Amino acid sequence: MIKVGKPKGQQVMRTRAMSATFLVMYCVLLFDVVGVLGDVGTAASYDPPYLPTRCGGYSEDQFPPGDLFAAVSDGLWDNGASCGRKYRVRCISGPKRPCKVRSKVVQVVDLCSHDPCPATLQLSNKAFTAISKIDAKVNVEYAQ
């Protein structure tokens, strides 16, 4: 009886192709898992006056360059420990397709002055217009 099988070269090529497919699938899975590490909440803009704040009082030095800052709701406030924290914020949905493609980093300078706070993050006007085309509450993904 003669054993008929695939030539060794084809087996090696098939093994390499399977390894490459596995590597691509692993990278896609890794990207998907890393892409969802942020929390989901809401963001709205808030208008001046921005002073005084709960973090820095009347000091103008507390505001980051570019005026990309936020007041946070009780859930993020952490008894004031959130002062100075930075969050990458990305608009994910809202009325009339408001989202711009880019995300922005904002710095916490205050506790939301409304009770209850109308959004998870209240962004300065400059920060909000950097992520949204319209002035309405939007859904965001944010990560520290």
C-alpha angles and dihedrals in degrees: 000000000000119000111224117198142148117286113260093246093062091050091053091049092049091050091050092048091050091049092051091048091050091049092051092048091048092051092049091050092047091050091050093050093047090046093062101051093105128087124245123231142127134281133199133172125249129201133230145297088086094172135120102038131184090239105047107007111213096343114126089199092075092073116091122233111279092027093259100153141131146208111219135214124246091268092064099030094084093193091301096311088115092069107122095010115139125220129190104223126195127181110232104173147342144138117324095004096287101172126116115207098243132079125219136208114234130186124223112241103156151018115251108268095213123081109238096025111233092222142017089246126023105201128203112254092256093050093047095048088050091064104027136048095206136047100244134103111280137189113251142185113221135180133180 
